Amino acid sequence: MITVLSGSKAEARVRLLESRMASVSPVILETVRSILQDVRTSGDDAVIGYTKKFDGVALKVGEVRVSQDEIDHAYGLVDLDFLKAFEQACENIQRFHECQLEKSWMLADEPGVFLGLKVSPIPSVGAYVPGGTRGTSPLISTAMMCAIPASVAGCRRIVVASPPNDEGTLDPHLLVALGELGVDEIYKMGGAQAIGALAYGTKTIARVDKIVGPGNIYVAMAKMSVAGLVAVDGVAGPSEVAILADGSARADFVASDLIAQAEHDPQAIAILVTTDRTLAQSVIKEITSQTKKCRRAAIVKKSLADHGAILVVDDLDKACELVNRIAPEHLEIVTTDPQAILGRIETAGAIFLGGYTPQVLGDYVAGPNHTLPTAGTARYASPLGVWDFLKRTSVTSYNREALENVAGSLDMIARLEGLDAHADSVAIRLAKREKARPTARRTARTQRIAKPKSSGSHRRKGT
């Protein structure tokens, strides 16, 4: 079911994981391009047509957007326990993300100079919420993880798209969740056509400025295709977990967490890196036993057989090295002293410390965002956060004296680049009016530019 590897075989698996960004079939790419072009040219009609083709639901244009009556009706279909659980999760997610909120700032520590950074919310964002595979519900947790940071950031318009079920509506739990989250618009549309509608806009769906949220390969490729026209949060691959464990870890806990990751998808990746061969063998026994009780056992078995592995290494130094090379989406550290290991980890989307901190906490209720970099992109990417819904605009103001102080340096660099008009746009401001003749301007300017003042330091203080 899951393979134990060590030595050169473990090294070979890690090398494979380092280059795990999946290749995409040309057929899929062409299908996505065709859908996006159709949505761009035919708008609502294309969205309706693809909803019928792929989701088997015939909707009218006026039915694509969820009405308030549908949301109100959904409240009567969910119980109080769900609302309590949802509320607790939202409180934790809200509290965590409020700490990420950036503020505008200014520098005014040089005479005549004002510099600053104006932080503003992205006006309009769209979140894609997957509809769930057969036998599962839409990912309500994804709705929370997308909508809450957007709300904290102050986005004026938050839109959600999710594929309709067989009845042509959305799961009542999702509708209630979106109602509680204060989402402005909800659309019953999925797949690449939903991404196209959000990016291009249609007669009834206004375009957004940024699209976030995970989806299948068609959604991922659609997001990649529209990136630039709108911002996107990244392209999500299969979900991943790596568990770094020593002999102090409980085999049943470790096995359970590997299974939890594997049940996502046959392509999901679940890796144990351990210094203890006895633990490795015990984890295999636990996986065999626990999988028998798993509703998605077939998916778990395929995932672990095709993409799972237990890597046995000599020491924790080697374990940390392999984990950093794998750059997993999720990392659990289950050792005698997890805090001591934390500082040695450079690449992971989210880190969970200790035997009683399973990765699934991050999926639902802990507070940090579960939309994370996958496929090794944790080497340079970050989790979805409030920062993804903010944009930053620099602000600059100089008076004449301050401009004089830097004019010489600017003139030197601009002319070195061959951009004389750049230099002239400063010179014209400093030239005396009676001597600002085109034929004499260059010589006069050179004589008048003051040498830049030497501050002795480039350190600046922010306020």
N, C-alpha and C positions, 0 to 999 in steps of 0.2 A: 504493500500500500504506500508506504513512505520509505525512502531509501536512506540508509546511514552511510555517510561518506567521510573519509579522513584523508590526510596527506594530499597526494597529487590529484586524487579524484575530487576532494573538497575544493581544491584550488581551481580545477576545471569548471566546477559548477559555479563558483563565484565569478569567474571570467564570463561565463554565459549570462549570469545575472547582470553583470556590468553593462552588457549591450542588449538589454532586454526590451528596448523600445520596439514594439511590434511593427512589422511591416504591414502595409494595408493593401489589400487586393485592388488592382486597377478597376475591377468591376464595381467595387464599393465606391471608389472615388468618382467614377463616371456617373454612377447612380445619384450620388450626392450632388454633383455639379448640375445634373439634369433637373433634380428637384428644386434646387436653389434658383436656377434660371427660370423655371416655371413659376415659382412663387414671386420672383421679382417682376415678371411680366404679366402674370394673371392674377396675382394677389389672392383675394378671398376665394375665388373659384378654385385655385390650386390647392389651397389649404383644405377646403371642403372635399375636393377630389381625393387627395392623398389620405385624408382621415377615413374616407370610405374604403379606399384600397388597402391600407395597412392596418387600420383598427377595426374595420368591419362595421363602422357606424355611419349612418347617413344623417348628417346634421345640416340644418339650414344656416345661412350666414348669421342670422340673428341669434342662433343658439350656441355659437362657438364661445361667446363670453358668458361666464357663469353669472346668473342673476342673483340679486339679493334674496329673492324667494327661495332659490335653491339652497343658499347658505342657511337661511332660517329653517328650512325643512330638515336640513342635515342635523341641526342641534337636537331635534327630537329623536334621532337615530343613534346617538352616542350616549354612553352612561357617564355618571359622575366620576367614577374611578379614572376614566380616561382623561377627563378634564383636570383632575388633581395631578395626575402624572405629568401631563403636558405643562401645567403651570409650574411645577417644580423644576422641570427641565428648562423651561424658558427663563425662570429666575436666575438659574446658574449660568446659562449662556449669556443672558443680558449683563450680569455682573462682570463676567470675564471680559466681554467685548467693550464695555464702557471704559475699561482701563486702557484700551488701545486708541481712544479718540485723540487725535492730534489737534493742536491749536496753532493758529497763526502766530508768527513772531516777527520781531523787528530788531535791527541793529542800528544804533545811532551813536556810535562811539568815535566817529571821526567828524570833525567840523564840516558842515555843509553837505553831509552824506546821510541819506536814509536808505537802508536796505531792509527788505522783509520778505516773508513768505506768506502768501495768503492761501489758507487751506479751505477748500470748498467741497461740498458734497457733489458727486456726479448727479445731475438732475434726474435722470430716468434710467432705471436698471431692470433687467428681466432675469428671472431665475427659472431654470428648467428643473422640474421635479420628476424623476423617472416614475413610471406607472407601476413598477414592480413586475417581476416575472410571474408566470402562471402559478396561482396558489398563494401569492403574497400580495400585500397591500402596497399602495404607493409609499414612497419614502418620506414620511411625515418629518422625520428628523432632518432630512435635507432641506425641507421648507424652513424649519427653524434656523438652521445653520446659514442659510442665505438671507432670509428676510430680517433676522434680528440685527446682524451687523450693518445691513443697509439702512435700517431704521435708526440705529445708533449714530450712523454717519450723518443722517439728516436728509437722505435722498427724498425728493419731493414725490416721485412716482415709482412705486414698486409693483412690478408685474410678474405673475407666475404663469407658466405654461406647463401643462401635464396632460398626457394622453388620456382620452376618455375610456371608460370601461364598456362592457358589452351593452349596457343600458343607455349609453350616450351621456353619462354624467361622470362625476368624480366621486371617489370614495368619501362617504360622509365624514369620516375622521379627518381626512385631509381638508375638506371644505371648512369644517369647524376650526381646525388649526389655522388655516389661512385667514378665516374671519377674526380669530383672536389676535393674530399677528398684525392685523390692520393692513393687509395687502390691498392695494388700490384696484387692481384688475386681475381677474383669473380667467384663463382661456383653456378650453378643452381641445388641446392640440398637442401632438407629440412628434418625435422624430426630427429629421432634417427640415421638414416643412415648418415646424414650429420655430426653429432657429432662423430660418429664412424670413418668416413673418416678423419676428422680433427685430431682425437686423435691417430689413428693407422697409417694413411697414406695409400695410394694405389699406384699403378704403376704410375698414372698420378697426384696424389695429395700428395704433401709432408706433413708430419705431422707437427703440430704446438706445441708450448710449453705451451700455455695457451688458454683456450676457454672462451669467455665472451658473454653476451647477453641473453635476455629472450626467452622463447618459451613455447609451450604447455606442458602438463604433460609428454609426451613421450620425448620431448627434455630435460625437467628438470631431469627426471630419467636417461636419457642417460648421462647427465653431471655428475650426482652423481656417476654413475657406472664407468666412466673413470677417476674420480678424483683420483689423486695419480700417475697415468701414465702421466697425464698432470695436470696442475693447472686449476681450474675453479673459476669463480667469485662468485659462490653461486647458490642456487637453488631457482628460483623465484616462488612465489605463486601468487594467484589472487591479482589484484591491490587494494589498500586501501586508504581511506582518513578519517581523523577525523577532525572535525571542533569544536574548542573550542570558544564559543560565549557567550556574555552577552546581555543585553537588547539593547545595542547600535548598534547591527548588523542589517543589512537590510535583511529581510526575503527572498526577491527575489534573492539577491546575494547568500545567503546560499543555497537556494533550487537549484539554477542553478549549483552550485559546487557539490552538492550531486548527481544531475542527470548526470553531466559530468563524475563523477567517475563510476556511475552505468552503463553507456552505454558501458563500456569496455567489460563486460562479466557478465553472470548471476551469477557468483561466486564472483564478485567484492563486496567489503565491503565499505559502506558509513555510517559514524556515526556522529551524531551531539551531542555534550555534551554542555549543556547550563544551565545557572542559571535562565533563564526567560521562564516561562511556556507560556506566551503570544507569545513569539517568536516561540516556538515550534509549536503552533497551526497555526500560520501564515505561517510557513515553509511548513506544510502539505498542506495548501490551494495552495501555490505557486507550490509545486511539482505536484499536480493534474492538475493545469492549464498549467504549462510549458511542462509537459510530453505529452500533446495532440499534441504539435507541433514538437515532437522529432521523427526523422526518425527511431530511434532504440527503440521506445517506449516499445515494448514487452520485450526487454532485460532489460530496465530500471526498468520496473514494477516488473519483476521477481527478479532482483538483490535487489531492495529495500525491497520487501516483504520477501525474504528469508534471507537476510544478513544485511539489513539496520536497523537502530534504532536511535531514539532520546532519549537521556538520560538526564533527568531533575534532577539537583542536587541543594543543598541548597546554595552553595557559590563557589567562584573560587578556594579555597583551595581544595575542594572535586573534582572539575573539573580537576585540575592539577593532582591530585592523580590518577583519573581514566585514564586520557590520558597516564600517565607514565606507568600504568599497561598494557594498550592496546598496547603501543609501535607501533604506526601506521607508515606505509610507508610514507604517506604525512600527515602533520598537518597544518591546517590553524588556526591562532589565530586572532579572530575578536572581540576585546574587546575595551573598552575605551582607555586603555593603553597597547597595545600588547607588547611593549618593557619590561614592568614590569613583564609580564608573562613569557617572553622568558627564563629568568634565572632560572625559576622553572621547566622547561621541561628538563628531563634527557634522554628520549628515544623517538626518532622520526628519520625517515630516512631523511626527508627534512621538513623545517619549512617555512611557508609563513605568513608574518605579515601584518595585516590590510585588510580592506574591498576591497581595489583596488589591491590586490595581490592574484588573484585566483591561485589555484594549477596548472592549465593548463599552466601558464607561465613557470613553471619548466619543463613541458613536451617538450617545443619547443624552446623558444627564450631567456629565462632569462640568462642562462649561466651555472648554476650548473647542475650536471649530473642527468638524470632522471632514471637511473638504480639504484634502491634503495633496501634496505633490506625489505622484506615482512614477513608476518606470525609471527610477534613479534620478529624477529631477529634484529630489530633496538635496542634491549637491548644490543647487543654486536657488531653488524656489521655496516659498513659504506657504503656510496654511492660509486659507481664505480668512480675511479679517476686515475690520473696519477700514483699514488702510486701502483695501481694494475698492472701496466705494467713495474714496476721496481723491480729489485732484489738487495739485499744488501749483500756484502761480507766483512767480517771483515779482517783487516790486522794487523799483530803483528810483531814487531821486538825488540829483546833484545840483548844487548851486554853482555859480561861475567860478568861485575860488577853488572849489573842490575839483571842478573839471580841469582847471589849469594844472593842478597837482598831478594829474594822470595823463595829460595830453601828450607829453613827450613819449611816454611808453606806448601809448596807443598809436601814435603816428609811426613809430618805429616798426611795430608789429604789422600794422595794416599795410604799410608800403613794402615790407618784406614779403607779404603775401600777394603783392601786386594789386591791391585793392585801394587805389588812390582816393576813390570817392568816399570810402569809409573814413579815411584820414581827413578829407576835406570837410566832412559833415561836422567834425569837431572844430577844425581850424576856422571855419566861417563864423562860429560862435565866439571865438576869441580874438579875431582880427578887429583892428580899429576900423571904423566905417570909412574914414577918408582914405585908407590905404588898401581897401579890400578890392583892388583892381585885379582882374584875371591874370594879366601878364606879370604882375609883381607879387602875387599872393604867396607863392611857394617860398620865396626868399624871406619875405616879411614874416611869414608864419614861423619859419625855422628860427628866426631871431627872437620871436616873442615867447615861444613855448618854454615854460619853466621846467627845470629838472624835477623829476618826482622826488618827493620827500622820502627820506629813509627812516622807516619806523623802527628798524632793528628787529622786528618780529612780525609774523603773519598771523598770530593768534588773534581771534576775534571772540568777543563775548556776546552771547545771545541773551535776550530778555524774554 
